[in-house]
Amino acid sequence: MTFPVRRPGRAHALLDTEARAAADPADPSWPVRLAEDLRELDADWRESAEICANAAWAARSAGHSVLGLLIPEQVTAAGPDPVTSRTFRHLYMSALRFDFRCPTLQAFIEQLPSTTLRSLDCYSRALYAFALLGQSRPEGLALMDEVLAEAGEHAKTLHVLLHGLWLGQDLEQGAERLLALSSRPGFATDRDPILLFRVAGALRRLGRYDEGLAAIDRALDLLPSGDITVHADLVRERSLIAAARDLPHPSPKGGTAA
């Protein structure tokens, strides 16, 4: 992970903050401590997105989802300062994303106070776009374009949008859009197994099975040894691609190809 250096030692302080957040996911007070740490650092939305997404994923992987620690009323209430309010939103909304609760995430965002809704940071709006894209709602595409214009090459934000395109199976040209997004410089294309996993799914939907198999095999090779969080998803995708490749396909004259 790379953090922009706003002053000497800042990147190290941010890494320490993330490590503290993930140290004891069973401790129900860690989200509050994380908010305090980010407030002390005066974290911007990019830094908050990095740390909160990783912390929410680590807690979920350990069986202690943020959804069991924060309640919607706590997240929507006016916090003591903007950084604390944003931290709780990033944690809670990221947890909803990781659970694929798209309608719930959409409803949560749309019932935020109007002043909060109008001033949502770029990463929060990316999560809103994910909720819409994941339901194959076309308005998610317009919101995605707005987010991209502001996000630049912020990888965490790009991953949220990529996730939405991957989940929204009925989006117009969804697979093509996913492949176009995956080529942006913000992605580490040859080193990111999750990116390659989503690319493989898009290639399968387009009937490009050999390319899809190459992508998913590369993704499997890049997973950390002993990974149990997403390995089964990658293996399932490989099986889907192989099965689709081996199915008989119609010939140009209406028969079946050999």
Secondary structure, DSSP 8 states (H G I E B T S, - for coil): -----SSTTHHHHHHHHHHHHHH-TT-TTHHHHHHHHHHHHT--HHHHHHHHHHHHHHHHHTT--GGGT--HHHHHS--SSHHHHHHHHHHHHHHHHHTT-HHHHHHHHHTS-HHHHHT--HHHHHHHHHHHHTTT-THHHHHHHHHHHHHTT-HHHHHHHHHHHHH-TTSTTHHHHHHHHHTSTTS-TTT-HHHHHHHHHHHHHTT-HHHHHHHHHHHHHHS-TT--SSHHHHHHHHHHHHHHHHS--B-TTSSB--
